[in-house]
Amino acid sequence: MLLFLLLPVAAASGWWVARREPLAKGRAAPGAVPDFFRGINYLLNEQPDKAIDVFLKLAEVDGETVETHLALGSLFRRRGEADRAIRIHQNLIARNNLSAEQRGYALFELGQDYMRAGLLDRAEILFEELAEIGLQRERALRGLLDIYQQERDWGRCLEVAERLKPFSERPLGPEIAHYHCELAEEARRRADPDLARRALERAQDADPLCVRATIIEGQMALADGDQAGALGLFLRVADQGARYVPEVLPGLMQALDELGRTDLIAVLTGLTAREPSGPVVLALSEAQLRAGDPAAAQATLTDYLARNVDLAALERLLDLRAGEAATQGAGAAYRAGVVHEAVRHLLARQPAYQCDHCGFSARALHWQCPSCKRWGTVQPVQPERIPGDEVLREPRIA
């Protein structure tokens, strides 16, 4: 990994050597070119510490090698040596011959160093200065967002997001909606439902497809005794983001029960037809069992597993068939138990959620990915679908 981090440094140093050699052959620093190739050789031989020493000496040859200093500072920060990175970038900023673009870049890099060192107040001052003077503006505003998100200051996040809108390459509506949802959650913890509802309205205004706002609104309706309203909101989740239906299953089933409705199986069957998922299929099979139809419960799981690779559904099917194996003798029961235990072990290691952007996996839902910091990208893991021509089909009995 470190080899790839050092390559930009090598490239910058190589560019510097190549630029100066033709223009000032007679004035080139003695040994500069050999040192450069020696540094490259260290990189290729996976000796990064020696390569860093060489490139540091190259950077000292000429005070105008801004690119090399910036690359070295970035390298030290990524290695966790924030203090060295700070010193390099501070020395750069102290120069009087930097262009506005170079100064802006160096200030931004210094702000990144401060963040890595945990000096958020200093980083905030630098990013705010850059945003005001228009240098590295988008990156500086993103840096401010990072700081305020770490501090969970959602009000300031909203202010910065509004300033960022004209410069952002990607739509900020979904991100802004999550900030409002965070404010709604805080209001709920303070027992201020009116403030929470206003925040949720703003979230829906920012992103009409914000499934998180619908889920929170449904939970609030259920807590207030409005089962019909909660049921409608939970069913709306299937339209906004069908993959999140498992998140509202308990509330949906509670609302149906408190409303005295007896069509749970029909509702779950409809949801399964729209977007098959393990938790919904499991809930459907359990409802069929409670209705006194174990054959239908097994058929539901079997049909689902014929098209999807899902360990949770397989474990439940093995549970239901354990009694059948026991009637076939001790050997059959033992073999079934071994398979069941293997499936249970694999299931315990399987993540329930995964980020669609960076691949981060977790056992619990995070609305903001802890790894890439994107909002709304962590979703319930979908089972692997079996291609249509490989789907197992029940043989016909002549």
N, C-alpha and C positions, 0 to 999 in steps of 0.2 A: 504493500500500500504506500509506504513511504517513498518508494521509487517513483510512483506516479506523481506524488506531491512535489518531488524535486525536479521533475522534468520541466515545469514552467521556468524554474530558476535557470536551468541549463539553457533553455531556449532564449531567455532574456540576455544571459551572459553571452551566448553565441551571437545573438543579434548585435550586441554592443561591440564584440570583437570584430565581426564582419563589417560593421559600419565604419569603424575607426581605421581598420587596416588599409583600405584603399586610399582613404583621404589623408592619412598621416602616417605613412609607413615608417618614415624615419623617426617619428615621435612616439610610436607605440611603446608602451611600457615593456621593459625587458621581461621576457618569460610569460607575457600575458597569454599568448596563443597556446604555448605548451601547457600552461596551467589549466586553460580551459579544457583541453583534450584530456588532461589528467583527471579533472573533475568528472568528465563524461565517463572515463574509464572506471572511476570509483562507483559511479551510478550503476553501470552495467555489471560490475562485480558485487553489487549489493553491499556497498560500504558507504551508507548515507552520511555518517558522521564525518568521514574524511572528505566527502564531496562538499558538505556544508562548509568546512574549513576553507577549501579551495575557493568556493564561490564568494565567501566572505572577503578573502584577500583580493579577489577580482573587483569586488564592490569598492574596496578601499583604494584601488588604483586611481580612480577618477571620481571626484565628487559629483559629477553630473550623471552618474549611472542610477537614475531615479527608479527605472523599471526593475533593476536588480534588487535594490533595497526594498521596494514594495513586495517583490516576490519572496524575498527572504523573510520579511516581517510576517507575511501571510503563512509561510511555511512554519515559522516558530509558533504562531498562534495555533495552528492545526495540531502541532505536536504537543500542545499544552504548555508551552513556554511563553505565557502571556507577557511576563515582565520583559523578556528580550524583544518581543514584538513591539511592545509599547516604546521601548527605548529607540528602536530603529525608526518607527514612524514619528516619534517626537523630534528626533534629529532631522528628519526630512522636512517637517513642517517649519522648523526653525530657519531653513534656508530662505534667502531673499530672491533666488533666481528661479523659483518654481513658477510654472504657468498656472493659470487659474484652474485648469483641468487637473493638473498634477496635484495641486494643493487640495482640491476637493476630494480626489481619490485618496490621498494620504489621510485627510481628516476622517473620511468614512472608515478606512482601515483601522485608524486609531480608535474610533468608536467601537468597532468590532472587537478590538483588543480589550477595551474596558469592559465590554459585556462578558467576554470570556473570563475576565478576572473578577467578575461579580461587582464591578464598579458601575452600577446602573445609572446613578445620578450623573456621573461624568459623561457616560455614553449619551444620556438623554440631552445634555447641554450641546454636545457636538452635533447630534442628529438634528436637533432643532435649529441650530445655526446653519447647517447645510440646507435644510428645507427653506429657511428664510432667504438665503442668498441665491438659491436656485442651483446649487451645485450638488450633483448626485441626489437630486430631490426625491425621486421615487424610491431609491434604495434607503435614503435617510428616513423617509416616512415609514417604510416597512420596518426599519430598525426601531422607530418609536413604537410601532404596533407590537413588535416583539417584547419590548420593555413593559408596556402597559398590560399585555396579556400575562406576562410573568407576575406582575403585581396585581392581576385580576381587577384592574381599574377599567371596567367596561365603558364607563362614561367617556373617559379619555380615548378609548379605542374607537368609539363612535365618532368623536371629533376628528381624529386623525384619518379615519376611513373616509370621511367626507372630503377632507383635503386631498386625499390620495386618488379619489375617483377620476379626475381629469387626466391623470398620468398612468393609471393602472392598465396593464395589458389584458388582464382578465377581469370579468365582472365581479364587483364587490358585494352585490346584493345578498348572496348566500352567507357570506362572512358577516355582514352587518346584521342579518337576521339572527345569527347565533349570538352576537353580542346582546341583542335585545332579549333572547331566550335566557342568557346568563343573568340579566337583570331581573327577568321574571322569576327565575329560580331563587334569587336572593330575596325578592319581595315575598315569595311564598314562605321562605324560612323566617321572615320577620312577621308573618301572619298579616300581610297586606295584600289581600286578593285583588282589590281594585287596581293597585299599581301593577300587579302581575298581569292582569288582563290588558291594561294599556300597553305594556311592553310586548305582549304577545300580538296585539293588533299591529304594532309597528313592525314586528318581525314578519308578519304575513304581508304587510305592505312592501317591505324590502324584498321578500322572496315568497311569492304565493305558493310555491311548492315546498315550503319549509316544513318537513315532516315532524321535526322536533317540536315546533310550536303547536302543531295539531295534537301531538302526544301529550304535551303538558296541559293543553286546554281540556283534553279528554279526561286526564287524571283529576283536574280541578272540578270538572262537572260531576264526576263520579263521587268525589269527596263531599260535594255539596248536595248529594242525593238526587241529582238530575241524571238518572240512569238512561233515559231516552236520548238526551243530548250527548252523553258520553258514548253511547253505542254508535250514534251517527258519526261522531268524530273518530272513533276507533276504526270504523269501516272506511272512513275517508283516507286513512293511512294506506289502504290497499291501492288507492288511486295515486297518491302522492309518491309513495315509495314502498312498493310491495315487499321488498326485502326486510322492511322493519315491522311487518305484521307480527312476528313472534314477540316483539317488545310490548305489544298491547294485548296479547292473548289473554293473560290473567284478568285484566280489566274488562275486556270484551265479554268473557265468559261470566264474570261477576254481574255485569249489567244485564245480560240475558237472564240469568238466574233470578235477580231481584225484580225483573220485570215480569217474571212468571212465564217466560216464553219457553216453548218446548221444541223449538226448531234449531237447537244447537247443532245437531248433525248436519242439517241442511246448510246452515251458515258456514260451518267449517268445510263442508264439501265444496261450496262455492268458492271459498278462499283458496282451497287446494287446487281447484281447476284453473284459477287465475295465475297463481305463482306457487308451484309445489315447493314446500320447504319442510325439513324434518320436524320442527316443533309443531307446525300446524297438522301434519300427518299424524304425529304422535297424539296430539289432542283429539283428533278425529277418531283414532282407534280406541282411545280410552273412553270416549263418549259412547262408542258402539259397544264396548264391553259393559259399561254401566247400564246400557239399554238391554242387556242380556243377549247379545249377539256376538259371541267370541269368534265365530267363523267369519263374520264381516270384518272384525278387527284384524284378524290375520290376513284376510284378503287385501285389505287396505294397505297394510305394511308390505305385503308381497308384491302387489302391483307397483307400489312406489319404488321398491328396491330393484325391480326389473328394469327401471329406467334411470335410477340414481344410485350413486355410491354414497351411502350414509350410515356411519357406524352406530349412531344413536338409534336409528330405526332398526338396524340389524340386531342390536342388543335386545331391544324390546321384543322383536319377533322370536328371538331365541328364548326369552323369558316365557313367552306364551306357549312355546312348543316344548318346554322342559318336561311337562307332564307326559307328553307323547313319548319322549325319549325314555322316560323312566319305565314305561310299560313294555319297552322293547328289551329289557334286561340290563344288567349292571354294566356290561361293556358299552352298550349304546349310550347309557346315561353318563358314563365316564368320558367318552369321546365328545359328547355334547357339552359337558362341563369344561373340558379343555378349550374347546372353540370359544365358548362363552367367556371364559376368563381372558383369553387372548384379545377378544374384541373389547372387553371392558378396559384392559390395560391400554390398548391403542386409543380408545375414546378419551381416557383421562389425560392423554398427552396432546390431544387435538385442540387447537385454538378455536374459540367460538366466533371471534371477530377478526377481521383483517382490513388493513388500509388498502384501498384500491390504487393509491398513488405510489406509496413507497414499500408496501408489503409488510408493514409492522403488524404483528399478530398479538392478540390478547384474549384473556378469558372473560373480560367485562367490556361493555361498550364505552368508548370515549368519543365524545362529540368532536373534540379536537385531537388529531393524531399526536401522541406524545413524541413521535419520531420526526415527522416532516412538518408538523405544526399546521397542517391544513385542516379546514373545518369540513365536517360532513363526509369525509372519505373513509372513515372506519365503519364497516357494515358487517352484518352477520354473514358468516362464511356460507356460501352456497354449496350444496353437494355437487360433486362432479357428475355431469350428465353422461349417460351411456349413449353413444351414437345410435341413431335410429335403426341402422342395419344390424346392430349387435344386441338390440333389446331382446331379452329372454321372453318367449311367449309360451303360455300354457298350452300343452299339446291337446288337440281335440280328441275326444273319445269317440270312436266309431260306433 
